[in-house]
Amino acid sequence: MKNASCLTRGWLLAFAVILGLMVPARGFSSSPTCGWNVSSFLNDTDNNNTALQLQSDGLGAYVTYGSNKGSKDSVLSVIQGNSCDWLLDVSSSLSRTVKLTLAYLASTVSTTPPPPFTGTENIAARIISICHENPLNNGITYGTMTFAGQTVQCGLHIAFNYNGNSYGLHLNPASLAGTT
């Protein structure tokens, strides 16, 4: 990304994503078949009613629309066909965003330069959660989960622009200690 700064923090662990899959659950397979549009819900608070660092924009479920080539207003909410990873992309939406705060720095990684903001900001972001890279998941991805409530540890990557600069927030329990 142009002018990219990497913000790697172990403090974003308190976010929650609930995916409403519109397909039946599938058993584990060495070659998963994925590629589904999904309804994605981002929780705004945890079970103790504490505000999360990554939140919804308050406009309800994120669903795919306007994904035709050349669309100037689109949201993509899918389980990807090639990897069974979850992708929520509101970077090309004229009406949808996510809320993010960078106020809770609890990482041992350097905070130089400082984060671009510390309050809660509405951002047009591209979010991907990657499960297949973590060997602790034993090959389980979003597309191969077999029952509701199944737990997997997945990396999370958020890309966004703010004040003309591009940023990436990366959390991955397999390669970045403290970001589970």
Disulfide bonds with the S-S distance in Angstrom:
Cys34-Cys84 1.69
Cys131-Cys154 1.92
